Every structure is written in C-alpha cells, then in structure tokens.
Amino acid sequence: MTNMNQDKQATYAALDAWIDQHFDEEVGFLQALVQVPTDTPPGNNAPHAERTAALLQDFGYEVEKHVVPEDQVRAYGMETITNLIVRRPYGSAADGGRTIALNAHGDVVPPGEGWSRDPYGAAIEDGKLYGRASAVSKSDFATFTYAVRALEAVARPTKGAVELHFTYDEEFGGILGPGWLLANNLTRPDLMVAAGFSYEVVTAHNGCLQMEVTVQGKMAHAAVPHTGVDALQAAVVLMNALYAENTKYQQVTSQVPGIKHPYLNIGRIEGGTNTNVVPGKVVLKIDRRMIPEENPAEVEASIRAVIAQAIADFNTRGGYTGEDAVRVDIKRLLLANAMTPLPGNQPLVDAIQTHAEAVFGERPPAVGTPLYTDVRLYVERGIPGVIYGAGPRTVLESHAKRADERLVLEDLRRATKVVARMLCDLTA
C-alpha cells in the first residue's frame, strides 16, 4: 500500500511538472481563443469553433464538428453554432471504466462599455490575462485541454475515456449547446465537469426563468395626452409590483450552502417612438432566479398573476375599458431548471477536493451558486456533474460580464493541475 501511494504521488508530481513545462504554451492557447470574438448576441460563434478545432488538431486530436441547423439557430435568436466533441478513449468497453465529459462554453455576452484594455486583445499584465471570456469560460477550454494532454503524456491511462465538449450556447440557455448534443444522442458520458471557478466545487445552482412582457397602450400626441393610453405609466405600475415581489423573496431562503433566496431583475426596457409622443408600447425583459427548492411552474404562474393584477389595477384606476384598456402579452424566453446534486457525483467531489487541497493549500467547499449553467442539462438526464475550473473565488473578482474581465494566470495553472490529477484518479 505504501509503494502504491508513493507511485501515485510520483505520478501527481509528474503531471504538475508537465503542466509547468507547458504553461506558456497553455497561456498562448487561451490568448488565441480570447482573441476571436464570440459576442452573443448576435451569436455568430462558428468562427471560434473553427479556430478551436484547428488548435486542437495541432495536438493530434480528432475533432468532431457538430453544426446545429441554421433554421434552428436563427429561430433561437442566434446566427451560427458549431459544437465540438473530442473523444479520447483509453480502454475497452468491458473494462468498467467511466467516460468523463469536460464541458466549457465559448459564447459570451458582448463586452459593453468601460474597458481600459482591448476586450479581445488578451493582454497580460501583472500576472493576469485580460479579455472578454478570459475567466468565463474560455479559460477552461485551456484548463481541460491541457489537463487531458498532461494526463496522456504522463499517466497514460488504460481505462475509461475522456471527452471534451466545447459548446456555444450558454448565454441563451444551453438548449442548442450541450442540450442539442445530448438530445441527438451524440454523447452519453457517465460523469461530467463543467467550467467554473477554482476555489470551490459547485454541486447545485439556481434555476432561471426569463420572460418578455409587452405592455400595449395607445399612442397619442404629447399635446393631447388624454387621447392616448400611456403604456409606460402602466409599465411603471407593473415594475413596482414586480419589485415588491423581490422584497417578499428575501423571506424565502434556500437550504443549499452558497444560495440565499430567489430574486427578480428587470434587465431591459424598450418603448416609445419619440419625445413628443405618448408611448403606445413598452417591452420589458425580466429574469427570475429560482432556488433549487422552488417549483418552476408555480413560479411562472405566480409572476403571470402579479403582472395580470398590476395591469388590471392600472386599468381600473384609470377607467380604461374596452379598446382603451391596456393589454399585456407575456412570452417565456428561457426556462432553465435548477441543478440539484446527484448521488453519483461524489467521486468527482472527493477527487477535486483532495487535489485542490494539495495544490492550493486549502480544501474547497462543495457549495451551490446563484448562477445557472449548462450542467443542469446533463444532470436532468441522470449524468452526475459538478462545476470546477480556472478562476477566482467569486464572479465579482473575475469581472465576468463586466469591463476588464481578467484571469489570474496562476489560478489557471493550479486548476489545470487539479483537473489532471482528478482525471488520473478516475481513469486508473
């Protein structure tokens, strides 16, 4: 037993050394990926998939390019999606080994304003790589790729398999990313790890309901406002009712560590035609985060009821009836279920915690996160999964979805070592 343990420790040390020796190359790989924009919307992500595939092929990997049909992508609100799978089998089907999928998404929200550096420059300053998606989650294209390369160069596994899943629909919900691969029976791993942050192992996350609410009034000249019905005034009543729900949500607490309570955000408002025109239409886009304990159908029904009551109250107070009554149309944009832990994820949790403690000097907690991710799509199909990868302790530190997103390169190095060690354990 002592000799076996010594052999394992020697293998872990060799994995670490290989990653150190190839780390500049890994950073260059990440820079090349950050430098190809994947703003979603508009969601023209096929060029990035082609670039990623070319880089992987340079390592001798066979890359499967799974192009989602254009009509599906356009109807979904994006332009192009090509999802990638790299399969690395190590043993026979009879060896009892498990197939472990490593998933990261290449699509990302547009950079927005306030950047002090080129969001696609991938500049390195003071040990940090700056750029949109440098932390979430192109970083884990690098983490996972180089963990697999180290595994094969050093440990030479003979059991099970590893698959790289690099997909391009996380910002819109994942249905045409991992969801499409799974629905089309293109993959069926036994375990999976998705891109995340390197200081915690995430085993649960919130669900998300996104809705588009169109408030329809009647346009009129601002000089004679009584001839119209102000859709914006109605929308204000509606928004106040929704924000009042947020106060109530604070009393609904989750039992999952890392997750607090539900909340609702009104993230986009569009309406009106001109300064001197009473707005005839206002469109709101809302985002409702659901804790794992909530029932999505009940949440949606509750929000619809709040909206209906707010508009009814506005019409009653204003005396608007018949054709003058404000109308509201509600369209669901996204329903992402919460992720709850499956019992089979324990080998992943144990291995990551053990090796993260060895590499980082502290044992990462297994927690939930208020984000929603693609992992739920695997878990919904009975595939145990966790979230783990390169990044800081919190989303806030990484500036993800904000200006000057950055990744501490030492976090990339250490997370790659943890993932390589974990794969070594699970393919032995």
Summary of the structure (lengths in Angstrom):
residues: 428
radius of gyration: 24.1
end to end distance: 15.7
largest distance: 89.5
contacts: 1535
relative contact order: 0.18
helix: 39%
strand: 24%
